[in-house]
Amino acid sequence: IDYDRLTLGGGADVYVSFDNTRVGQLQGHGLVKCIQQQGISKPVVAELNGDPGDNNATLFANGYNSVLKSLYTSGTLAKGPNQSVPKWDNQQAMTIFEQMLQQTGNKINAVLAANDGLANSVISAETARKLKYVPVTGQDATAAGIQHILAGQQCMTVYKAVKKEAAAASKVAVALVKGTTPPTNATVQNGPGKTTPAQLETPVPVTAANIEQTVIKDGFLTPAQICAGTYAAACTKYGIK
């Protein structure tokens, strides 16, 4: 079993993960919605992609670029700096984003960040430069990411329920041990002319409006983890107890 990440060219019988192209699509749609809600006209959109050696990062990018490409072409959005972050390193991401700001004279109006860690790097750079917080996406529904959403510093994140992924892998493992056909719902490309059966779970977009119904309801995060310190007031505002 390839779990969470596909080993390209590998020999796994089944791949268990989330629909990572869909993750990227949710990020793209989420960013566009936040831009529209804030009334930003023809924004310059920067992209902070994940590690170029990570197949998941490639799938995320395929997903959000499928949403953003036509908007770049039509001129609805202006494509700004676009760079991958080696090893998903947050410190490198901050340096890269600071360079993007330098290149554009701080004229970046929105950021497609591939996960919450990269989003945090964007927010840190904005804070250091005393810039207005622009719409920025995320992924993984980390406590910090959720806090940034409540504080109005981050647009959205994507929640991938670990319990669902683990349960799916367990069912596949039992089937393989028993010699029966494992449950799958998709096939994925695994190198030239090769496909692998897959069980892909469904990712969920998270905004301030549905934090309680998603990550808290599932027990992924607790109100105590989210509402600590300066975020208590934001939790009260959104009815999180």
Disulfide bonds with the S-S distance in Angstrom:
Cys34-Cys155 1.96
Cys227-Cys235 2.03
